[in-house]
Structure formats: structure tokens, C-alpha cells
Amino acid sequence: MKRDAADARGNNDIDIEVVERQTEKGVWSVEVIDHTDGGAIYLTKFHGACSRARATQYAEWLRT
């Protein structure tokens, strides 16, 4: 998977990363690991035009 290092921020409770799917070229996802909920993992995929930009924008919204 290609990780967007500029978007791989997080804190001690939640990690949020923007990742290009290795098996789906051009598909970007936002992966969230919630350490306060037993390490629950949430994944949202973005397809189509501007998918990387939309995933990045969504990740930034989650961080606020």
C-alpha cells in the first residue's frame, strides 16, 4: 500500500492514515484505528476523480 506520509498523523488514542489501495490503483482510503475501542479498525474508500484529495479532506475532517 502506498501511504501518504504527510497524512499519517495521529495521537495516542486514534491513528488516521490516507492510503492508496495496493490492489486497486487510483483508489484511496482513510484507515482509522481506535485504540480506545479495543483497536477497532474503520476503513472508508474513495473512488474516481480526485479520490486522493477527497480522502485527505475526509481525514482532516476526522482529526478536528
N, C-alpha and C positions, 0 to 999 in steps of 0.2 A: 504494500500500500504506500502511496505517496502521501506523506504528511506535510501539511503546510506549517512549517516551523513557526512562522510569525503568528499563527493562530493556536499554537499548542500551549496555551496558558491554563492556569487552574489554581486552585487553592487546596488546602488540606482536606476539605470536605467533598468537593466536586472537581473532577477533571473534565475539560471540554477540549476536543480536538476536531479540526477540519481535515478530512482525509479524502484523497481520490481513491475510489474503489479499484483495486488491482484487477479484478475480473470484469469490470465494467468501465471501459475507457470513457472519460468525459463525465462520469457520474461521481458527484462529490457527496460526502456525508458528514454529518455532525455526530460525533460519538461522545456520549456523556457517561461517566462513571460516578455514581453517587455512593461515596464511602459511608455516608450516614445511614444508608438503607441496605446494608449488607453487601455492598459492591454491585448494586443493581446497575445494569447497562442499558442505555437508551440509544437508539440509532434512528436518525432521520436522513433519508436520501433525497438528493436534488438532481433532477434530470433536465436535459435540454439547454437552451441558450442561457448563458450567464449562470450556470449551475454553481460554479465555484464562488462567484460573487454573492449569490443568494445564500449559500451555505455559510459563508463568512459573516454575512449580515445577521443571519439567524443565531450563529454562535455568539456574536457580540451582544445581541438582544438577551440571550440566556445569561450572560455574565453580568447584566445590570441588575 
